[in-house]
Amino acid sequence: MRDYTGFIREYASGAPRLDCARRGVYPGSVNALEGGVVFMADEGEEDVLVCTHPGLFAGQERGGLTVAPLNHGSADVLRRLFPFAKPAPVLSRDATCGVGDRLGIASPGHIRAFEASDVSPVLAQQSMRELKLTNRSFADVIDAATFSVFRAGYRGGFGADGDHLKTPEDIFLALETGCSMITLDCSDHIRREAPDARGIYGGAIAFAKRIYDEFFAAGGYAAELEISIDETDAPTSPEQHRFIARELLSRGVKFATLAPRFCGEFQKGIDYIGGLAQFEREIEIHAGIAREHGYKLSIHSGSDKFSVFPIIAKHVQGRFHLKTAGTSWLEAMRVVAETDPALYRACHAKALASFGEAKQYYHVTTNLGNVPPLETLSDGALPALFEDPDARQLIHITYGFILGDGTLRARLYALWRRERRAYSDTLFAHIGRHLALIAGKPLRG
């Protein structure tokens, strides 16, 4: 338990340099507030909010200060006091990227990467599938992003995505919670067996129109719409893409981005599978259709698609929306393999035991026969598993089962707390590589 009165006196005196590090204060979080100050501090096992104004936050009174936990009530107060800590529509910006944070601890590393890039972040991005598997809510996800933004002092603006939603009920919940964009998953309304483009996509177009009219047409929410037609087995041809765009726009549906199903395979957590020549021919046309109709092309399941990022960058001309999610979870598990081999081995065993059930949630072509038995690997060899596509997919899709084990979950979060700088550094490098390649320019600094 820290005493912050010395820091408060130092701040009040107008000292040109505040001794934040010694006092456990996050320097980016120090914000003036009506003659006082509010900031975030590290108390060892947890972070807290500290405020000189009584009654603003619900917490412990300590030496004339309020020391508040990072809970939903505190997040609501921060969003009310500091607009930069609240999600906002960002898809109108040229280059955007969604970085799903399944753990609620990845945003510090994500923010560092975005600060070094011209790409704008959607820091809060979760699907109903991910929420179910991690036992979280939209409020949990947005709150985690709010605290990370406030801690870092990031003022560039960030979005919150209700990702791949399929029902009005889920969309209503996401919007009411504060999501600033909705990714409308139209896959349940696509009829691949139909003989022509109108038959295949007519139901999806009608569904998108109904959702737009119900939630977006009147402008009741400060939120943007993305159309997703990528969760299908067959690629979206350029001709089909053009048909869908024209039909939606002719019906008055306004959307910021559209995600086709590209040729080849965008499987989770590994590089692109398919012919690069065909991909380039088609992405050039897809990008042109998006420009012609005034929206951005969206690239889903974009984690680790390093071989095609330069091709995408060439043709989208700086306007795109990229989505990543599971790769940040994989980088968290890489840190586990590097720092606590015994814990990683326990998680790996849980993944193997859960893989059959986990496959029902994700399309992967993992061959477990290619994953070496752990008893044949030294502790020092464990991190190399994260360079192997089959091992990556094994860990990628079993996150819900690993985190669902209470003992493993507690040990993992304790480790990630201890190793939070290592995790932030790892994410800065890994997500930064994504941003640099798809934006076509290196990170700054």
N, C-alpha and C positions, 0 to 999 in steps of 0.2 A: 504494500500500500504506500503510494508516494504522497509526499507533501508538495503541493504546487504553489504554496503561498510565495515562495521565493521567486518563482518564475513570473507570477502575477505582478510582484513589485518591480521586477526587471522590465516587464512589458510596459507597465504604467509609467516608468521613468523615461521612456522613450529611448532606451539603450539602442545604439545602432546595430548591435549584433546580439541576438538572443541565444543563450546557451541551451538550445533545444535538446541536443543529444544527451548531455549529462542528466537532464531532468526528465527524459523519456517522452518528450513532446515531439509530435510529428510536425516539422516546420511548415509544410504546405497547408496544414489544417488551421493555422492560427488566423482567426478572423475577428476584426473589431465588431463590437455589437453595442451601440448606444452607450458609449462611455465605458464599456467593459470589453470582455473578450470571451470567445469560445474556441476550444481546440480539442484535438484528439490526442490521447497519450497511450503509451505502452506500459501496462502494469504487470508485464511478465507473461502470465497465462492468458491474458485477455487485453483487448483495447477498451478504452472508456472515453466518454465525452466529458469535458470539464467546462463549466460555465460560471461566470461571475454573477449572473443574474438569477436570483432565486425564483423558482416557480415555472421557469420555461421548460425544463426537463424534469422528468420524474426520476429521482435517484437519491443517492446518499449525500447528506449535508456534511461537508468536511472542511473545517477551518473557514467558514463563510462562503464556500464554493459548493456547487452541485456537481457531483461525480455520477454520471449516468451510464447505464449499460447500453450496449448497441442492440437495441430491440426495435420493434416496429414503431412504438411510440416515439422513440428518439429520432428514427428516420423521418417520420412525418414532420416533426418539428424542424429538422434540418431542411427539408424540402420547402417548408413554408418560409423559413428565414433566408435561405440562400437558393435562389432559383437555379444556379448552376448545378446543384445536387439533385435536380429533378429531371426525369427523362423528357426529351423533347423530340419533335419530328426532325429527322436529319436526312431522310432519303432524297430530299431536293438538292442536297450537295452532290457534287460530281462523283466523288469516290467514297464509298462507305463499305464497312465490313462488320458483320456480326460475329461476335466471339462468345459462344456459349460458355458459361461458367457453371458446370454441374456441381461444383464444390462450394461455391460462394467465397473463394479465396484467390481466384485467378486474376481479378481485375487490377491489382497493383502492377503485375507484370504486363498485362494488356495495355494499361494506360501508358506505361513507359514506352512501349512500341509505337503507340499512336502519337505520342508527343514528338517522336522523331520522324513522323511521316505526315504527308498531306491527306491521308485517308482518315475519315471521320468514323467514330466507333458506335456500334450498337452493343453496349456492354452487357445488357440484360437480355438474354435470348434463350428461351426454353420452350420446348414442345410439351404437350400433355403427356406424351410417352416418357419424356425425361423427368417431368415433375413426379409422375407416378413411381418411376424406378428409384428416384432419390428421396422420395417422401418429402417433397418441398411444395411450395405454392408460388404463384406469381409474386405475391407480396414478399416472400423470402428472397426471391431472385432480385427484385428491384431494390429492396432494402440493402442487400449486399453491395450492389453497384453504387448506391447513394453513399454508403459509408466509405467505399474505396475512393470515389471521386472527391469527397470532402477531405479524406486523409491526405490525398496527394495534392489537393488544391488545384485539381484539373478543371479548367473553365472553358474547354473547347466545345462543350455540349455533347450529350450522348443519348442514344435511343434505347428503347426497350421493346422487344419483339415478342408478341404472342405467336410462337412459331408453329407452323404446320397445323393450324386449327381447322377443324372440320364441321363444327356445329355452332349454331347461334348461341347456345348456352355457354360454350367455352369462350367464344368471342366476346360476349357480354362481360363475362368474368374478367377477362384480360383487360378490356378497355376500362372497366370500372376500377380495376386495381391500379391503372396508370400506364399501361403499355402505350407507347407512342407509335407503334406500327403493328399491323396484323398480317401474318403470312397465311393467306387463305389456301388451304390444301384442297384442290378440286378433284383429287384422284378418285374418290368414290363415285364420281359422276361421269367419268370417262368410260366410253364403251368401245374397247378396242376391236370387238367383233363386228362393228358396224361397217358397211361397205364404203363409206366416204367420209370426208373430213367433217361435214355437218352432223352426220350420225354419231361419229366418235366423240365430238366435243360439244354437241348441242346442249346436253344436260349440264356439263360443266359451266358453260357460258350462262345458262339460265340460273344456275346456282350462284355464280358470282354476282349476277345482277340482283338477285334477291338479297344477298348479304350486303351489297353496296347500298341498296335502297334502305335497308333496315338500319344500318349503323353509320354510314358515311355520307349519304346524300345531303342530309340536313346540317352537317357540320357540327353536330353536338359534341364530338370528341376531337381533341387535338391529336389526331392520329392519321397515319398514312396506310395505304393498302398495297400489299404485294400479292400477285397472282402466282400460285405454284401449280404447274402441271407436270412436275418432274418425277413424282412418285409413281411411276408406271414402268412396265417392263420394256416397252417399245420406245425408241427415240421419237422426239418431236421433229418432224421434217421442217425445213424452212417454209415450205408451202403451208403446212398446218399452222405454224407459228403466225404467219401473216394473216391467215384466216381468223384465228382466234383474236388477234389484236384488233382487226377491223370490226369484227362482230361485237366485241366488248365496247369499243369506243363508239360505235354506231348506236349502242343502247344507252349511252351516257355514263358508262362505268369509268370512273377516273382512278387510275392506279399509277403508282410510282415506279414499280419494277415488275418484271415478269420472269419467271424461271422455267425455261423449257427443259425437257429431258434430252440432254445432248447424246450424240452417238458415243460409242464406247461405254465404259463403265466408270462411274464416280463412286466407288465403294468407300466405306468409312475408314478413315485413318491411314490410307495408303495412297500411293501415286496413281495417276490415271492409267487405265487399262484400255488399250485400243490403238488404232492407227492414227498417227499424228497428222498425216497428210489429209485424210478425210476430215478429221476434227478441224483443221485449219480452214478447209474449204467451207465447212458448214458454219463455224463460228463467225466467219466474216459476213455471211449472209444474215445470221441471227442478229449480230450487232447492228447491221445496217437497217434491219426491220425495226429494231428498238429505236434507233435514232430517227428514222422516218416518222414514227408515230409518237415520239416525244416522251418515252420512258426509258429506264435503264434496264440493261440485261442483268439478271441475277444468276449467280453461280452457286448452286447448293452442293452440299457434301464436299465443300472445297478444301477440307483439311488435307494438306500434304500433296496437293496436285502440282508438284513443282515442275514436272515436264511440260505442262500445258500453260502455266502462268505466263511465260513470255509470249506465247501465241495469243492468249486472251488479251494481254496488255497491248499488243500490236493492233488489234482490231476494235477494241472497245473505246479507244482514243480517250482514255482517262475517265470514262463514265461507266461505273459498274457498281454492283453490290455483291460482295463475296460473303459466304457463310462458312464458318468453322465452328466446331463444338468439341468433338471427342478428342481432338489432338491436344487440347489443354489438359484434359484428364490424363492422357497418356504421358504427357510431360511431368505431371504430378507423380505418376507411378514410376517414371524414370528416376526421379529424385529418391523415391523409396528404395529402388534397386541399388542406387549409388550409396545410400547412407545407412540403410538397415536391411541387409540381405536376408536375415531371418524373417522379418516382417514381409518382405517381398515374396519369399518362398511360400509363406502362408496364404498370401493373396493369390498367387499363381495357382496354388492347389484349389482354392475356392473357385477360381475362374474355370479350371478344367472340369470341376464337378458341375458347374452351372452352365457350361457352354451350350449344351443341347437345348435347354429351356430358353437361353438368351437369344438363340438364333431365330426364334419366332418374331422378334422385334426388329430385326435388321437383315437386309440382303447382303450376305458376304459369301465368298467362295473359299473360306479358310480351310486349309488342309492341316489338321492337327498333327498328322504324321511328319510334317516338316518342322515342328517345334521340338527342339531337343529336350529330353527328360532333364529336369532340374538336377537330379542326382549326378548327372554327367558334367555339370557346369560348376566351376569354382565361383566363389562370391564375386570375384573381380570380373567374371564373364557375364554376369547378369544384365548389366546395362546394355550390352550389345544385342540383347533380345529386342530392344526397341528400334533396331535397324532392320529387323526381319518382318516382312509383311504379315506372315501367318501369326507370329507371336503378337504383333501389334493388334491384329483384329481379335485375337483371343481376349486380350485385356480390354480392348476398346468396348466390346459389346456386353461385357459382364460387369460393368461398373455398378449397376443396381444391386447385383447379388453380393458383390464384395462390400459395398457400403451398407447393405442390408444386414450384414453380420455385425451385431452391436460391439463385440469385442474388437474385431478388425477396425471398425469405424473409429472407435475411440483411440486406438493406437495410431491409426493413420493421421487423424486430425492433430494429435499431440506431436507427431513427427513433423507434419507440415507447418505447425506453429514454430517449432524449433528451427526448421530449415526454410523459413519463409523468404529469406534473402536469396537462397539458392534457387528456390522455385521461381521467384520473380526474375532472376537473371536468366534462367532457362527459358521462361516464356518470352522475355524480351528478345532473345536471340531467335527463338523458333517462330513466334508470330511475326516478329520483325522481318524474317525471311519471306514469309507469305506476302506481307505488305510491299516489300521492296520489289519482289518479282512481278506481282500483278499490277503495281502502279508504274512499273518500268523505271524506277529511280531508287537509288540507295537511301537508307535511313540517314538522317542528319546526325552529326556528332559521332 
